[in-house]
Amino acid sequence: MTIMVKGEYGLEGRSRATGRYAMSFLWSGQIETDEDDYLLRHDRCDLIKWEAEEQSNGPGGARILSTGDFEEQPELLVRYFLKTGDVVRVNFVIRGFAVPQSVPLEAFYLHLPASEENNDREFGMNYRPFITSGSNSIVLEDADIRKGGGEKTFHWTWRYRTVVQTNRHEAEVKVVISAPQK
């Protein structure tokens, strides 16, 4: 599974800040048939691309940050593949962190992509209502998995805005299916 994300955020409070980021994860694992269900085994999860930049103006002056200045990086958590009826639902979340990095006293949580199955409510927020286009429902046909072939791509755009914060990203998730282990 490959997950690619491009996004931006902004702060218009006592300080002003804007940031942009791009990331790609490559996750691999194995699904083994277990009677009528599957067992998921994680193999690897690599952050293969992480780029970020931020500009801010505030009481402490102007600052420009680049990727190396960010103290934290996003983290992909793949929780499970759950078979329900004739489909398999994928549960994942990419953990964010506080931004703007240059204005820690006014920072807010950077929400990053999550699948529809994910029930984590970072800071009480339900991710789904803020999808403006596409769908984060990562659903695979059980028959395709059992045949051991194919790939499927999912796209969506997400946006959250308050009086002082903006947080927006576009996500693409590509799942490549290989034959399950017996």
Secondary structure, 3 states (H helix, E strand, C coil): CEEEEEEEEEEECCCEEEEEEEEEEEEEEEEEEECCEEEEEEEEEEEEEEEEEEEEEECCEEEEEEHHHCCCCCEEEEEEEEEECCEEEEEEEEECCEECCCCHHHCEECCCCECCCCCCCHHHCCCHHHEEEECCCCEEEHHHHHHCCCEEEEEEEEEEECCCEEEEEEEEEEEECCCCEC
